[in-house]
């Protein structure tokens, strides 16, 4: 059994959840998904210009984990740009929604 995922601090709230090439209907495109953790890593490193060590502290994760998350995000974004795929941003469910779903599954 794997170790449970550590809760990551994410302050990023993107306005859009999809990016796609112009002029091609979404139903005709392949889609790649990025997690909100990956978008946060891109924001801290590329947009805000933080060093990996500082960005990792803000997300409350190790520097190595931050590097892996950022590499995954860069690979996915590059693939979408180079191969004309749609990019979907998967948001994490709100805490209250996660608690309710846990309560439902435990009551069964």
Secondary structure, DSSP 4 states (H G I P E B T S, - for coil): -PPPPPP-------S-SEE--TTS-GGGS-EEEEEHHHHHHHIIIIIS---HHHHHHHHTS-HHHHHHHHHHHHHHHHHHHHHT-EEEEEPPPPHHHHHHHHHHHHH-
